[in-house]
Amino acid sequence: MTAAEQLDMEVMTPLMEAGPDDNSEEEAEPNTELANDKQGITFLQTLLHLLKGNIGTGLLGLPLALKNAGIVLGPVCLVVMGLVCVHCMHLLVNCSHQLSDRVKRSPLGYSETVAVAMETSSSNILRRGAHCGRLLVSFFLVLTQLGFCSVYFVFLAENIKQVVEGNRGNGEEAGLDVRLYMVLLVPLLVMMSFIRDLRNMAVLSALANTAMAISLLFIFTYITSDVGDPGRLPFVSSWRKFPFFFGTAIFAFEGIGVVLPLENQMKEASRFPVVLNVGMSVVIVLYVSLATLGYLHFGDDIKGSITLNLPHDSWTNQLVKVLYSLGVCVSFVVQFFVPADILIPPLLAHMTDSWKRPIELLLRALLVCLTCVMAVLVPRLDLVISLVGAVSSSALALVFPPLVELMLLSSAAPLLHPSLSLSVLAKDLTIVLLGILGFLSGTYVTLEEIISPADQSHRHGNASWTTPTPPSAPPTATPRL
């Protein structure tokens, strides 16, 4: 493997801390030697890695998110949410730097940043709860990553079903149930989960990223060929649907765990804020454009992933589903690395060396089966994305970063930190309340839809399983001769 490929996989590896309890979302925490290596990644490499860390399956679900917000309100809220998430990324990076300097430690990861902020707090309660804070962040990271893997199961099953069955219609006669496709995927993903060193996947990862980029190009080409009239769509949707928008949108902005390892590995770390602003501006523009054009093109028929709306009469549309599915398979291995590395080592600590390897493989297989069970229980892509986004992504992206800033600034003398003003306090508390409100409302409406779906066809048979669709018109009676 070339040095460039090794460096690429260092950034693609999930964010892990040095200790067993310190873990983060998507990419490996670089070691001290790499962090201090002057031959770090360049401005352009950092920008590309930032884009890769934020563009995934959540992007394809954004057109449906706009349906749940409205063709006017949706893009506006998506831009606002993107700006807030970027601000929280800056908060996390800045706080990590200040805490690292304060305690004289090597660059900190996500959970370590939260723990150190609590350890250095002026509150005795926070200091005593620092270990619990680290565990809480690790819990949300594991929950998020397992949620990502469940989303991948549903996404793969839905798209493979369409490719295999082609133009066959919906209903009970429309081939295998999508849940059977999920079960059939288990052996493949179990074998892929046995990969322990992600550096071995450098070439495959590069090919997967290329395949996903080509797929997005085909998607944009198709949806821009016929942009519908915005007047036929609601400008603002029902308030009960808005929490679905929040869950899907916050799920899409899933790259907050990428920023710390990228900044630590960048050759010119002082320019990282510029990279973050440029990269996330591209992400926001991409999100808003695909969401808006996709919703305008397909209207109320939009599904949980825009790939599921592409017709089967073109080989390019089928190629989109195949290429993006290949990319998602590789993403599954990358995302799976975090929960496996957090949960499995403590279970192997007291076993003999002869049993560690087989038991580890067994536990990895069981974790994959667990994500499959989660997907089978909720085989609707839109609901899985919304639930994962509301429950865990909201905490990681919106709640923890402003709380860390408040703990950091309040732990110093007010004269030394006049920046802890009323405006900063109001700003951080507003973001925290937004995250908590999104968590509560998004979780509630999603669970309600899972338990009692508005479209009762999702309870039985093999309907679309992607998003409720309006009932079809009753058939016209045929006159008797």
C-alpha positions as CSV (number, residue, x, y, z in Angstrom):
1,M,0.0,0.0,0.0
2,T,1.3,3.4,-0.8
3,A,1.9,6.1,1.8
4,A,-0.9,8.2,0.3
5,E,-3.3,5.2,0.7
6,Q,-2.3,4.7,4.3
7,L,-2.9,8.3,5.1
8,D,-6.3,8.2,3.4
9,M,-7.4,5.3,5.5
10,E,-6.1,7.0,8.7
11,V,-8.7,9.6,7.9
12,M,-11.4,7.1,6.8
13,T,-10.9,4.9,9.9
14,P,-13.6,5.7,12.6
15,L,-12.6,8.3,15.2
16,M,-11.2,6.3,18.1
17,E,-9.5,7.6,21.3
18,A,-6.3,6.3,22.8
19,G,-8.1,4.6,25.7
20,P,-10.7,1.9,25.7
21,D,-13.5,4.2,26.8
22,D,-12.7,7.1,24.5
23,N,-14.3,6.7,21.2
24,S,-16.0,8.9,18.6
25,E,-18.1,8.8,15.5
26,E,-16.6,8.1,12.2
27,E,-12.9,8.3,11.9
28,A,-9.8,7.1,13.8
29,E,-8.1,9.5,16.2
30,P,-4.6,10.0,15.0
31,N,-1.7,9.0,17.2
32,T,0.7,11.5,18.6
33,E,3.4,10.7,16.0
34,L,1.0,11.3,13.1
35,A,-0.4,14.4,14.7
36,N,3.0,15.9,15.0
37,D,4.2,14.6,11.6
38,K,5.0,17.6,9.4
39,Q,4.1,15.5,6.4
40,G,0.4,15.9,7.1
41,I,-2.4,16.1,4.7
42,T,-2.7,19.1,2.5
43,F,-5.5,21.7,2.2
44,L,-7.1,19.9,-0.7
45,Q,-6.8,16.4,0.9
46,T,-8.4,17.8,4.0
47,L,-11.2,19.3,2.0
48,L,-11.9,16.0,0.1
49,H,-11.9,14.0,3.4
50,L,-14.3,16.5,4.9
51,L,-16.7,16.1,2.0
52,K,-16.4,12.3,2.2
53,G,-17.2,12.4,5.9
54,N,-20.5,14.3,5.3
55,I,-21.9,12.8,2.1
56,G,-23.6,9.5,2.6
57,T,-27.1,7.9,2.6
58,G,-28.6,10.8,4.5
59,L,-28.2,13.0,1.4
60,L,-30.5,10.7,-0.6
61,G,-33.2,11.0,2.0
62,L,-33.3,14.8,2.0
63,P,-35.9,15.2,-0.8
64,L,-38.4,13.4,1.5
65,A,-37.3,15.6,4.3
66,L,-38.4,18.6,2.3
67,K,-41.8,17.0,1.8
68,N,-42.2,16.9,5.6
69,A,-41.3,20.6,5.9
70,G,-42.6,22.3,2.7
71,I,-41.0,23.4,-0.6
72,V,-40.3,26.9,0.9
73,L,-39.8,26.2,4.6
74,G,-37.7,23.1,4.0
75,P,-34.7,24.7,2.1
76,V,-34.6,27.6,4.5
77,C,-34.5,25.3,7.6
78,L,-32.0,23.1,5.9
79,V,-29.6,26.1,5.4
80,V,-30.2,27.2,9.0
81,M,-29.5,23.8,10.4
82,G,-26.4,23.5,8.3
83,L,-25.1,26.8,9.6
84,V,-25.8,25.7,13.2
85,C,-24.0,22.4,12.7
86,V,-21.0,24.1,11.2
87,H,-20.9,26.5,14.2
88,C,-21.0,23.5,16.5
89,M,-18.1,21.9,14.6
90,H,-16.0,25.1,15.1
91,L,-17.0,25.0,18.8
92,L,-15.8,21.4,19.1
93,V,-12.4,22.1,17.5
94,N,-11.8,25.3,19.4
95,C,-12.7,23.8,22.8
96,S,-10.6,20.7,22.1
97,H,-7.6,22.9,21.4
98,Q,-8.1,25.0,24.6
99,L,-8.7,21.9,26.8
100,S,-5.6,20.2,25.3
101,D,-3.5,23.2,26.1
102,R,-4.9,23.5,29.6
103,V,-4.2,19.9,30.6
104,K,-1.1,19.5,28.5
105,R,-2.3,16.5,26.6
106,S,-2.1,15.4,23.0
107,P,-4.9,16.3,20.7
108,L,-8.2,15.2,22.2
109,G,-11.0,13.3,20.5
110,Y,-14.7,13.9,21.0
111,S,-15.5,11.9,24.2
112,E,-12.2,12.9,25.7
113,T,-13.0,16.6,25.0
114,V,-16.3,16.2,26.9
115,A,-14.6,14.4,29.8
116,V,-11.8,16.9,30.2
117,A,-14.3,19.8,30.0
118,M,-16.1,18.2,33.0
119,E,-12.9,17.4,34.8
120,T,-11.7,21.0,34.7
121,S,-15.1,22.5,35.5
122,S,-15.6,24.6,38.6
123,S,-18.6,22.4,39.6
124,N,-17.9,19.5,41.9
125,I,-20.9,17.6,40.4
126,L,-19.5,17.9,36.9
127,R,-16.0,16.9,38.0
128,R,-17.3,13.7,39.7
129,G,-19.4,12.9,36.7
130,A,-16.6,13.2,34.1
131,H,-16.3,9.5,33.6
132,C,-20.1,9.3,33.1
133,G,-19.8,12.0,30.6
134,R,-17.3,10.1,28.6
135,L,-19.4,7.0,28.8
136,L,-22.5,9.0,27.7
137,V,-20.7,10.2,24.6
138,S,-19.5,6.7,23.8
139,F,-23.0,5.4,24.2
140,F,-24.4,7.9,21.7
141,L,-21.5,7.1,19.4
142,V,-22.2,3.4,19.5
143,L,-25.9,4.0,19.1
144,T,-25.3,6.3,16.1
145,Q,-22.9,3.9,14.4
146,L,-25.3,0.9,14.9
147,G,-28.1,3.1,13.6
148,F,-26.0,3.9,10.5
149,C,-25.5,0.2,9.9
150,S,-29.2,-0.5,10.2
151,V,-29.9,2.3,7.7
152,Y,-27.4,0.6,5.3
153,F,-29.3,-2.7,5.7
154,V,-32.6,-1.1,4.7
155,F,-31.0,1.0,1.9
156,L,-29.2,-2.0,0.4
157,A,-32.3,-4.2,0.6
158,E,-34.5,-1.6,-1.0
159,N,-32.2,-0.9,-3.9
160,I,-31.2,-4.5,-4.6
161,K,-34.9,-5.5,-4.6
162,Q,-35.6,-2.9,-7.3
163,V,-32.6,-3.9,-9.4
164,V,-33.4,-7.6,-9.2
165,E,-37.2,-7.3,-9.6
166,G,-37.1,-4.5,-12.1
167,N,-40.5,-3.4,-13.4
168,R,-42.6,-5.7,-11.3
169,G,-45.4,-3.9,-9.6
170,N,-46.1,-3.2,-6.0
171,G,-48.3,-5.3,-3.8
172,E,-48.1,-8.8,-2.5
173,E,-47.2,-10.2,-5.9
174,A,-44.2,-8.0,-6.3
175,G,-41.5,-10.5,-5.5
176,L,-39.7,-11.2,-2.2
177,D,-40.4,-9.1,0.9
178,V,-37.7,-6.5,1.4
179,R,-37.0,-8.0,4.8
180,L,-35.9,-11.3,3.1
181,Y,-33.3,-9.3,1.1
182,M,-32.0,-7.9,4.4
183,V,-31.6,-11.5,5.8
184,L,-29.8,-12.5,2.5
185,L,-27.3,-9.7,3.0
186,V,-26.3,-10.9,6.4
187,P,-23.6,-13.4,5.3
188,L,-21.9,-10.9,3.0
189,L,-21.8,-8.1,5.7
190,V,-20.7,-10.5,8.4
191,M,-17.7,-11.5,6.3
192,M,-16.9,-7.9,5.6
193,S,-17.2,-7.1,9.3
194,F,-14.3,-9.6,10.0
195,I,-11.9,-7.0,8.5
196,R,-10.0,-5.7,11.5
197,D,-7.5,-3.3,9.8
198,L,-9.3,-0.8,7.7
199,R,-6.0,0.2,6.0
200,N,-6.4,-2.9,3.9
201,M,-9.5,-1.3,2.3
202,A,-7.8,1.8,1.0
203,V,-8.2,1.0,-2.7
204,L,-11.7,-0.4,-2.2
205,S,-12.7,2.7,-0.3
206,A,-11.4,5.0,-3.1
207,L,-13.3,3.0,-5.7
208,A,-16.5,3.2,-3.5
209,N,-16.2,7.0,-3.2
210,T,-15.8,7.2,-7.0
211,A,-18.9,5.0,-7.5
212,M,-21.0,7.2,-5.2
213,A,-19.8,10.4,-6.9
214,I,-20.8,9.0,-10.3
215,S,-24.2,8.0,-8.9
216,L,-24.8,11.5,-7.7
217,L,-23.9,12.9,-11.1
218,F,-26.4,10.6,-12.8
219,I,-29.1,11.6,-10.2
220,F,-28.6,15.3,-10.8
221,T,-28.7,14.7,-14.6
222,Y,-32.1,12.9,-14.3
223,I,-33.9,15.3,-11.9
224,T,-32.8,18.4,-13.7
225,S,-34.2,17.1,-17.0
226,D,-37.7,18.0,-15.8
227,V,-38.2,20.4,-12.9
228,G,-41.8,20.5,-11.8
229,D,-43.9,23.5,-10.9
230,P,-43.3,24.6,-7.3
231,G,-46.9,25.8,-7.1
232,R,-48.3,22.3,-7.0
233,L,-46.4,21.6,-3.7
234,P,-47.2,22.9,-0.2
235,F,-45.0,25.8,0.8
236,V,-45.2,24.8,4.5
237,S,-46.1,21.3,5.6
238,S,-48.0,20.2,8.7
239,W,-46.3,20.9,12.0
240,R,-46.7,17.2,12.9
241,K,-44.5,16.2,10.0
242,F,-41.7,18.7,10.8
243,P,-40.0,16.5,13.4
244,F,-39.5,13.9,10.6
245,F,-37.7,16.7,8.7
246,F,-35.5,17.5,11.7
247,G,-34.5,13.8,12.2
248,T,-33.6,13.3,8.5
249,A,-31.7,16.6,8.2
250,I,-29.6,16.2,11.3
251,F,-28.8,12.6,10.3
252,A,-27.5,14.0,7.0
253,F,-25.1,16.4,8.8
254,E,-23.3,13.4,10.3
255,G,-19.7,14.5,9.9
256,I,-19.0,16.2,13.2
257,G,-16.8,13.3,14.2
258,V,-14.6,13.9,11.2
259,V,-13.4,17.4,12.1
260,L,-11.0,16.6,15.0
261,P,-8.9,13.9,13.3
262,L,-8.8,16.0,10.1
263,E,-7.6,19.1,12.0
264,N,-5.0,17.1,13.9
265,Q,-3.6,15.6,10.7
266,M,-3.6,18.7,8.6
267,K,-0.2,20.1,7.7
268,E,-1.3,23.7,8.1
269,A,-3.7,23.3,11.0
270,S,-4.2,27.1,11.2
271,R,-6.0,26.9,7.9
272,F,-8.5,24.3,9.0
273,P,-11.3,26.8,9.8
274,V,-11.1,27.9,6.1
275,V,-11.3,24.2,5.0
276,L,-14.3,23.7,7.3
277,N,-16.1,26.7,6.0
278,V,-15.4,25.9,2.3
279,G,-16.2,22.2,2.7
280,M,-19.4,22.6,4.6
281,S,-20.6,25.4,2.2
282,V,-20.2,22.9,-0.6
283,V,-22.1,20.3,1.5
284,I,-24.9,22.7,2.3
285,V,-25.3,23.8,-1.3
286,L,-25.3,20.1,-2.4
287,Y,-27.9,19.2,0.2
288,V,-30.2,22.0,-0.6
289,S,-30.0,21.6,-4.4
290,L,-30.5,17.8,-4.4
291,A,-33.3,18.1,-1.8
292,T,-35.1,20.8,-3.7
293,L,-34.7,19.5,-7.2
294,G,-35.6,16.0,-6.1
295,Y,-38.8,17.1,-4.4
296,L,-39.7,19.3,-7.3
297,H,-39.2,16.5,-9.8
298,F,-41.0,13.6,-8.0
299,G,-43.4,15.7,-5.9
300,D,-45.4,13.8,-3.2
301,D,-44.3,10.5,-4.7
302,I,-40.8,11.0,-3.3
303,K,-39.5,8.0,-1.3
304,G,-37.1,7.4,1.6
305,S,-34.2,7.4,-0.9
306,I,-34.3,9.3,-4.2
307,T,-32.7,6.3,-5.9
308,L,-35.9,4.3,-5.2
309,N,-37.8,6.8,-7.4
310,L,-35.6,6.3,-10.4
311,P,-37.5,4.4,-13.1
312,H,-36.3,1.0,-14.2
313,D,-36.4,1.6,-17.9
314,S,-32.9,3.0,-18.1
315,W,-29.6,1.2,-17.6
316,T,-28.1,4.4,-16.1
317,N,-30.8,4.5,-13.4
318,Q,-30.1,0.9,-12.5
319,L,-26.4,1.6,-12.5
320,V,-26.9,4.4,-10.0
321,K,-28.5,1.9,-7.5
322,V,-25.7,-0.7,-8.1
323,L,-22.9,1.8,-7.7
324,Y,-24.3,3.5,-4.6
325,S,-25.0,0.2,-3.1
326,L,-21.4,-0.9,-3.6
327,G,-20.3,2.3,-1.8
328,V,-22.7,1.7,1.0
329,C,-21.3,-1.8,1.5
330,V,-17.8,-0.3,2.1
331,S,-19.3,2.4,4.4
332,F,-20.9,-0.4,6.5
333,V,-17.5,-1.8,7.3
334,V,-16.1,1.7,8.2
335,Q,-19.1,2.6,10.4
336,F,-19.2,-0.9,12.0
337,F,-15.6,-0.5,13.3
338,V,-16.5,2.0,16.0
339,P,-19.1,-0.1,18.0
340,A,-17.0,-3.3,17.5
341,D,-13.9,-1.6,18.9
342,I,-15.8,-0.1,21.8
343,L,-17.9,-3.1,22.9
344,I,-15.8,-6.2,22.0
345,P,-12.3,-5.6,23.7
346,P,-13.7,-5.4,27.3
347,L,-15.5,-8.7,26.7
348,L,-12.2,-10.3,25.5
349,A,-10.0,-8.9,28.3
350,H,-10.4,-11.9,30.6
351,M,-10.2,-14.7,28.0
352,T,-7.3,-16.8,27.1
353,D,-5.4,-16.0,23.9
354,S,-6.6,-19.2,22.2
355,W,-10.2,-18.2,22.6
356,K,-10.0,-14.4,21.8
357,R,-9.9,-14.7,18.0
358,P,-13.0,-17.0,17.5
359,I,-15.0,-15.2,20.2
360,E,-14.2,-11.9,18.6
361,L,-15.4,-13.1,15.2
362,L,-18.6,-14.5,16.9
363,L,-19.3,-11.2,18.6
364,R,-18.8,-9.3,15.4
365,A,-21.2,-11.6,13.6
366,L,-23.7,-11.1,16.4
367,L,-23.4,-7.3,16.2
368,V,-24.1,-7.5,12.4
369,C,-27.2,-9.7,13.1
370,L,-28.3,-7.1,15.7
371,T,-28.2,-4.3,13.2
372,C,-30.1,-6.6,10.8
373,V,-32.8,-7.3,13.4
374,M,-33.2,-3.5,14.0
375,A,-33.7,-3.0,10.3
376,V,-36.1,-5.9,9.9
377,L,-38.2,-4.5,12.8
378,V,-38.4,-1.1,11.1
379,P,-38.0,-1.8,7.4
380,R,-38.9,1.8,6.3
381,L,-35.9,3.8,5.3
382,D,-37.4,7.2,6.1
383,L,-38.3,6.1,9.7
384,V,-34.9,4.5,10.4
385,I,-33.1,7.6,9.2
386,S,-35.4,9.9,11.2
387,L,-35.1,7.9,14.4
388,V,-31.3,7.6,14.3
389,G,-31.0,11.3,13.6
390,A,-33.4,12.4,16.3
391,V,-32.1,10.0,19.0
392,S,-28.4,10.2,18.6
393,S,-27.2,12.6,15.9
394,S,-29.0,15.5,17.6
395,A,-27.0,15.0,20.8
396,L,-23.6,14.6,19.0
397,A,-24.2,17.5,16.6
398,L,-26.2,20.0,18.6
399,V,-26.2,19.3,22.4
400,F,-22.7,18.4,23.4
401,P,-20.6,21.1,21.6
402,P,-22.3,24.1,23.1
403,L,-22.3,22.5,26.6
404,V,-18.6,21.9,26.3
405,E,-18.1,25.6,25.5
406,L,-20.2,26.6,28.5
407,M,-18.2,24.4,30.8
408,L,-14.9,25.6,29.3
409,L,-15.6,29.3,29.7
410,S,-17.3,29.0,33.1
411,S,-14.4,27.1,34.6
412,A,-12.0,30.1,34.2
413,A,-12.1,33.4,36.1
414,P,-14.6,35.8,34.6
415,L,-12.0,38.5,34.2
416,L,-9.9,36.1,32.1
417,H,-12.8,35.0,30.0
418,P,-15.1,37.9,29.4
419,S,-16.4,36.1,26.3
420,L,-18.8,34.2,28.6
421,S,-21.3,37.0,28.1
422,L,-25.1,36.9,28.2
423,S,-25.1,36.6,24.4
424,V,-22.8,33.5,24.4
425,L,-24.9,31.9,27.1
426,A,-28.2,32.6,25.3
427,K,-26.7,31.3,22.0
428,D,-25.4,28.1,23.5
429,L,-28.5,27.4,25.5
430,T,-30.7,28.0,22.4
431,I,-28.7,25.4,20.4
432,V,-28.9,22.9,23.3
433,L,-32.7,23.5,23.6
434,L,-33.1,23.1,19.8
435,G,-31.3,19.7,20.0
436,I,-33.3,18.5,23.0
437,L,-36.6,19.6,21.4
438,G,-35.7,17.9,18.1
439,F,-34.7,14.8,20.1
440,L,-38.0,14.6,22.0
441,S,-40.4,15.5,19.1
442,G,-38.5,13.6,16.5
443,T,-38.3,10.4,18.6
444,Y,-42.0,10.7,19.6
445,V,-43.5,11.1,16.1
446,T,-41.2,8.5,14.6
447,L,-42.0,5.9,17.2
448,E,-45.7,6.8,16.8
449,E,-45.4,6.2,13.1
450,I,-43.6,2.9,13.6
451,I,-46.2,1.6,16.1
452,S,-49.3,3.0,14.3
453,P,-48.4,3.9,10.7
454,A,-50.6,6.5,9.0
455,D,-50.7,4.3,5.9
456,Q,-52.0,0.9,7.2
457,S,-50.7,-0.8,4.1
458,H,-47.3,-0.8,5.9
459,R,-48.7,-3.2,8.5
460,H,-49.2,-6.0,6.1
461,G,-48.0,-7.3,2.8
462,N,-45.0,-6.0,0.9
463,A,-45.8,-2.4,0.1
464,S,-43.2,0.1,-0.7
465,W,-41.8,0.2,2.9
466,T,-40.1,3.5,2.2
467,T,-42.7,6.2,2.8
468,P,-46.5,6.4,3.0
469,T,-48.0,7.1,-0.4
470,P,-51.5,8.4,-1.1
471,P,-54.1,5.8,-1.7
472,S,-54.7,5.0,-5.4
473,A,-58.0,5.8,-7.0
474,P,-60.6,3.0,-7.1
475,P,-60.7,1.1,-10.4
476,T,-63.3,2.2,-12.9
477,A,-66.1,-0.3,-13.3
478,T,-66.1,-2.1,-16.6
479,P,-69.5,-2.0,-18.4
480,R,-71.2,-5.3,-19.0
481,L,-71.7,-6.2,-22.7
